Amino acid sequence: MRLTAEFWVQAYLARLRLEGIPAFVVAHGDDTAGAVLVKLNTLDGQARAYQRAFDLNSGERRWMELAEGGEAEIDAAIGRQRGFDPDLWVIEVEDRDGRHLLDADGLA
């Protein structure tokens, strides 16, 4: 049984709040089956975007870096993804130390 996208997003935001890491829903995707993209803004003009992907070697889902670079470049890449997938959720995490918690237990 899979969690709904909305449930996962709410749990992720709660985990970030517990760590004092600001995060915002930039684009609200499909509540049930929307994919989730996470933008990490390090507040220095740089950013990274992460998406969940299926690892063919291990058979597990894991977070992979989609793009890295200037914030404007990352925003453009996210915009292109939203053009392909209007059901996509976009979460922006703001942390100078680059914390996103995507590698924490229970968030894969």
C-alpha positions in Angstrom: 0.0 0.0 0.0 1.4 3.4 -1.0 1.0 6.7 0.8 -0.9 9.4 -1.0 1.3 12.3 -2.3 -0.5 14.8 0.0 0.1 12.6 3.1 3.8 12.3 2.3 4.1 16.0 1.7 2.5 16.8 5.0 4.7 14.4 6.9 7.8 15.8 5.1 6.9 19.4 6.1 6.3 18.3 9.7 9.7 16.6 9.8 11.4 19.8 8.5 9.5 22.0 11.0 10.8 19.8 13.8 14.3 20.5 12.7 13.7 24.2 12.2 14.1 24.1 8.5 11.7 26.4 6.6 9.8 24.8 3.7 6.9 25.7 1.5 4.5 24.1 -1.0 5.3 26.0 -4.2 3.0 23.9 -6.4 0.2 21.7 -5.2 0.0 18.6 -7.3 -2.5 15.7 -7.4 -3.4 14.7 -3.8 -3.4 11.0 -4.5 -0.8 10.2 -7.1 1.2 13.4 -7.9 4.9 13.1 -8.1 7.0 15.3 -5.7 9.9 17.4 -6.6 12.0 19.1 -3.8 14.0 22.3 -4.4 16.7 23.0 -1.9 17.5 26.7 -1.8 20.8 27.4 0.1 20.0 31.1 0.2 23.3 32.0 -1.6 21.9 32.1 -5.1 22.4 28.4 -5.6 19.9 25.6 -5.5 19.3 21.9 -6.2 16.3 20.0 -7.3 15.6 16.4 -6.2 13.1 13.9 -7.5 12.2 10.4 -6.5 13.2 7.7 -8.9 13.1 4.0 -9.0 16.6 2.4 -8.7 16.7 -0.5 -11.1 19.7 -2.1 -9.3 18.2 -2.2 -5.8 14.5 -2.2 -6.7 13.9 0.7 -4.3 12.7 4.2 -4.7 15.3 6.9 -3.7 15.9 10.6 -4.1 18.1 11.6 -7.0 19.4 15.0 -7.9 17.6 16.4 -10.9 19.6 19.6 -11.3 22.1 21.8 -9.5 23.2 25.4 -10.2 22.0 28.9 -10.0 18.5 29.4 -8.5 17.2 30.9 -11.7 18.4 27.8 -13.7 16.8 25.5 -11.2 13.5 27.4 -11.3 13.5 27.1 -15.1 14.2 23.3 -14.8 11.3 23.0 -12.4 9.1 25.0 -14.7 9.9 22.6 -17.5 9.0 19.7 -15.3 5.7 21.3 -14.4 5.0 21.8 -18.1 5.3 18.0 -18.6 3.5 17.1 -15.4 0.8 19.4 -14.1 0.1 17.0 -11.2 3.6 17.6 -9.8 4.1 18.8 -6.3 7.0 21.3 -5.7 8.3 21.8 -2.2 10.9 24.5 -1.6 13.3 24.0 1.3 15.4 26.9 2.5 18.5 26.0 4.4 22.0 27.6 4.3 23.6 24.3 5.5 22.0 22.4 2.6 19.8 20.1 4.9 16.8 18.6 3.2 16.3 15.4 5.2 15.4 13.4 2.1 18.0 10.8 3.3 16.3 10.5 6.7 14.6 7.2 7.7 11.0 7.1 6.5 11.2 9.7 3.8 12.4 7.6 0.9 
